[in-house]
Amino acid sequence: MKSPHVEPAQRVPVAVLAAAFLFNVGQGVLRPSMPLYLEKVFAANYRMVTLIPVVFGAGKWIANVPTGHLLGRFGRRLMIGGLLVIAFVDVASISTSRYDLFLGLRALGGAGWAMFATVATTAMVARPARRRGRAVSLLLMSETAGLLVGSAAGGWAYQGMGVASPFLFEAACMVVAMVAVARWASFPANAATTPPRSGDRHLLGTVLRVPGVLLMGMTSALLTAIQTGVLVFLLPLYLVKRGGIGPEAVGLLVSLSVLGRLMALWLGGSVSDLWGRMRVLIPGLLTYAGLLGSMPLLTRPGLLGIWSFALGAAAGLVTSIPTALTSDQVERTHQGVAIGWLRMMGDGGHIVGPLVMGALADAIDLSAPFLFGAGLLAVTASQCRRRANALSARVVPGGGDS
């Protein structure tokens, strides 16, 4: 008889989704207020402001794979540990007057983010293959919704409650998220999904030798690089300079992109569960490439709004698939390390994408990053097609082909 205290593997843990939402509400509150805080407290210049996401991303990048290894030893408690680290970092950040110490604390916060996100994603992929894409999509939707809510509240909190309030608000979100996952984390994991407890240093090498894992890591890095380097940083500039759109309307068009992403996340995960991962990923990448590559041809505000929504939707359609497909391929006992690898690649794209795309825009033209990103997406789709053809005889139960 199954113990009543063991969480059924088939159920998506609602506590994790709630924690992911709260976690990203806190992160979103800091987005608009962090530069204002740095300017007021440290008299920060632009370089000092842009160093913050770099060190935060570096902290995530470094901690992702080790977190995957530690998951076997500490289990779900790592998620609570990550939330606790971020709460500590927030309180300590407003207690220091030294910028170098502030930078170190933000890097530590990135490590806490990795501890939370790697465990949360691993919990989502520990579903049957026929439901895995939808589970990953639900997590991404929770994260996106949290960022939307938090970003809208960030400026208000800073203006109305004081310069330190966004940090304290995020710390409070982390505490509430800890409460949300505490009971879930106390349940023993299903034996089939428990990561290995051995300290095998070659476990990552074993994961990377699984066919398709390297390709999905590169795909994840590319999707993140385009999202951060083009859609987040350069699309608003393009809308102003090429579309002649006023600053007051840029926010609306950018929000259309976020809305398109949010709406398509569920569709991408659900359809890939039913039709197969590659059957959705390949046309999705090509559609994304076509939309991105045709963006420089548009100047009318109406078409730019449609394209912004479509770009977000194309990105959302394919975002969850590399994670779901990798989890289809690797053994369940290796999923923690595999997710850590994917997270590390995605965070690498988050760091490199803005640097490369910004350099292209400066050296050539504002259209160059859009065309370059489209070309990379087309090449990646071609590589995915080659992989699908090479493994066409292998089908994962539940509809997720490899």
N, C-alpha and C positions, 0 to 999 in steps of 0.2 A: 504493500500500500504506500502511495507517494506521501511523503511528509507534507503537511499543510503549510510548512514554513518555506518550502522551496518554490521560488517563482516559476510559473510555467514558461518555457522557452518561447512558446508561440505568441505570448502577449507582448505588445510594445509597452515598455515601462513608462507610464504616464509621468512618474516622478522625475525621470530623466528629461522628458520634454519640458516639464515645468521649470526644472533647474536651468535648462539651456535657455529658455525664454528669459528668466530672471537674470542669468549671467549676462546675456547680451543687452538687456535693458541697461544694466550697469555700465557695460562697455559703451553703449550708445550715448549715454549721458555725458561721458567724458569726451566724446569726439568733438563737439563744437566748443566745449568749454576748456579743454586742455591748452590750446594755443593762447587763449585769453589769460589763463592762470599763469602760464610761463612768462608772458609779456609783463604782467603785473608784478609777479614775485621775483623773477630773475632778470627782468629787463631783457628778455631773450630776443635775439635776432632770428632771421629766417632759418639759418643753419641750425641753431639750437632747437628750434621748433621741429624741424624735419628729422632730427636725430632721434626723437622720441619713438616714432613708429619703427625706425630702423633697429633700435636696441630691443624693443618689445618683440619684433619679429625674430631677431637673432636669438632671444631667450627661448621662444617657441621652437625655433629650428633646432637648437641644440638639445632641447629636452624631449622632443617627440619620440625618438627611437628608444632612449633609455626608459621612458615611461612605459613603452610597450613591453620591455623586458621586465620591469618591476611589477607589471600588472599580475604576473603569475605569483609573485610573492605576497603582495599586499591587497590584491583584488580591488573591489569597488571602493575601499577606503581611500584609494588614491584620488578619487574624485572629490571627496570631502577635504582631503589634504590640499588639493589645488585651490579650492574655494577659500580655504583658510589662509593660504599663502597670499592670495590676491587681497583679501580683507586686511591682512597685516600690512601689505605694501601700500594700500590706499591710506591707511592711518599714518604710516611712517612717512609717506610722501608729503603730507601737509605739515609734518613736524620738523622738516629739514629746511635749512636755508642755503644748502650747498647744492649746486647744480649737478656736480659729478656724482654725488650720492643719490640725487634724484634719478639720474640716468641708471645707476646700478639697480635701484629699486624697481624701475620700470622693466628692466631686463629680467629681474626675478619674477615680476608679475607675468611676463611672457612664459616663463617656466611653469608657473601655476596654471596658466591658460592651457598649456599642453597637457598637464596632468588631468585637468577636467575634460578637455575635448577628446583626448585619446580614449579614455574610459567610456565616455558617453557614446562615441561612435562605435566602439567595440560592442557595447551593449545593444546598439541598434542592429548591427550585422549578425548578431547571434540569434537570428530568426531563421525559419525555414527559407530556402532559396526562393520559393514562390512568393514570399512576402518581403524579401530583403530590400528591394528597390524602394518600395513604399515606406519602409521603416526609416531608411536613410533620408528620404525626401521629407518625412515628417520632422526629423531632427533639423534639417536645413531650413525648413519653413519656420520652426520655432525660433531658430537663431535669427533669421531675417526679420521676423515680426518683432522680436525683442529689440533689434537695432533700430527699426523704424520708430518704435515707441520711445526708446531712450534718446535717440537723436532729436526728436521733437521736443523732449522735455529738458535737454541739457542746457540750452541757452537760458530758458526760463529759470532753472534752478540757480545758475550762476548769477543772474541778474537779481533775482528776488530773494535768494537765501544766503548769498555770500560766496566768496571765491572758493572756499573749502568745501562747500556743500556737495558738488558733484562727486568728490572723492568719498565723502561720508555716505552719500546715497549709494554709490557702487558697493561700498563695504557692507551696507545694510542689505543690499540685494544678495550679496554672497552669503550672508548669515541666513537669510530666508531660504536661499537655495540649498544650503546645508541641511536645514530642517526638512526640506522637501525630499531630499534623497537619503536621509539618515535611515529611515525604516527600510527602504528598498535595499540599501547597501548592507543592511544586517542580514538579509536573506542569503542563504547559501546559493551560489551559482549552480546551474545545471551542470552535471559532470561532463556532459559532452561539449560544453562551451568554456570549461575552466582552462585557462592558459597553463602551460607547463611551469612547474616550480623550479626546474633546474636552471642554473645560471649559464646555459650554453651560449658562449660568445659567438658561435657560428650560426645561431638561429637566423639572423638577418640574411646571411648568405644563402641559407636553405630557402628562405622566402623568395629572395631575388632570383633564384634559379627556376622558380615555377614559371611556366610559359605565360607571357602576357603581363606579369607583374611590373617589370621594368617599363613596358610601354604605357601601362596605366599610370605609373608614377610620373612619367614625362607628360602625359596628357593632363593630369591633375595640375602639374606645375604650369603648363601652358594656359589652361583655363583661368587659373588664378592670376597669372601675369597679365593676361588681356583684361580681366575684370578690374584689377587695380591700376594697371598702367595705362589703359585706354578708357574704359567706361567710367572709372571713378575720377581720374585726374585730368584727362584730356578731352573727354566728351563735353564737359561744360564750357571749356575754352573754345571748342569747335562751334558750339551752338551760338556763342557770342560773336566770334570773329567771322565765321563763314555764313552763318544763318542770319546774322543781324538781329538776334533775339536779345531783348533787354534782360538785365540781371534778374528782374523780378519774375520773368517767365522761365528762366533756366531751371530753377528749383522744381517747377511743375513738370518740365520735360524729363528731368533726371528722375523724378519720382515715378514717372511712367515706366522708365526702365526697371526700377525696383519692383513696381507692381507687376510688370510682365514676368520678371524672374520668380516672384512669389507664386504667381498663378501657374507657371509651367513646372515648378519643382515637383508637385504631386503627379502631374501628368507624365513627366519623364520617368519617375520611379515606377508608377503603376504600369505604364505601357511596356517598360523593359522587363517587368516581371512576367507579363503575358506573352510578349512577342520574342523576347530574347534581348540580351544586352547590346550586342553588336548591331542588331537590326535597327536599333534606335540610335545608338551612338554615332554610327557612320553617317547616315543622312542628317542627323542633328548637327554634327561638326561641319558638314558641307553647307547646310543652310546658314549656320552661324558665319561661315567664311563668306558666303555670298552677300549677306546683309552687311557685314563689316567692310568688305571690299567695295561695296557700292555706296557706302556712306559719303565719301568725298564728292560724289556726283550730285548730292542734294543740297539745296540752299533754301527751299521754301519751308516756312515754319510748320505748316500742316504735315508735310511729308517727314520732316525731322521728328515730329512728335510720334508719328506712326512707326518710324524706324527705331526710335528710342525704345518704345514698347516692345517691338519685335526683337531687338537686340537682347533686351533683358529676358524675353521669353525663350529665345534660342539658347542663351547661357543657362537658364534654369532647367531647360529640357535635358541637357547633357551633364549637369554638374554632379548629380548623385551617382551616375553610372560607373565611373572608375572605381569608386569605393565598393559598390555592390558587386561588380565583376571581379575585383580582386578577392573579395571575401568568398565568392563562388569558387575561386581557383585554389586557395590555400586551405590547408587543414584547419579545422576549428581551433585546435590548440595553438596555432601560429597566428591567429587573427589579430591579437594585440600588437605583435611586432609589425605585421603587415599594415595595420592602420597607422601605427607610428611612422612607418616609412612613407605612406601616402601623405600624412600630415606634414612631414618634413619636406617633401617635395613641393607641396602646396605653399608652405611658408617660404620656401626658396623662391618660388615664383612671385610671391608677395613682395619680397625684397628686391629681386632683380628686375621684375617687370617695369615698375616706374622708372628705374634708372635707364634701362635700355630704350623704352618707348619715349621718354623725355629727351634722351640724347638724339634719337632719330628725328624727332620733331624740330629740335634746334638745328641739327646739321642739314636736314633736307627740306622738310615742309611739314605742316600740321597734318597733312593727309598721309604721310609716310607710315606712321604707326598703325593706322587702320589697314593699309594695304599689306604691311608686313605681317600683322596679326592674321589677316585673312589667308595669306600664303602659308603660314605655319599651321593653321587649322586644316587647310587642304592637304598638306603633307601628312599630318597626323591621321587624317581620315584614310589616306592611302595606306599608311602603315597598319591601321586597324583592319582594313580590308584584306591585306596580305595575311595578317594573323588569323582572321576569321576563315580565310580559305585554307590555311595550313591546318586549322583545328576544326574544320567543318564536320568531321565525323564525331566530335566530342560534344555532347549536350549535357548540361547540368540539369538535374531533376527540378521540376517546377517552372521550366520555361526559360531559365537564364542561360543562354548559350555562351560559350567562351570564345 
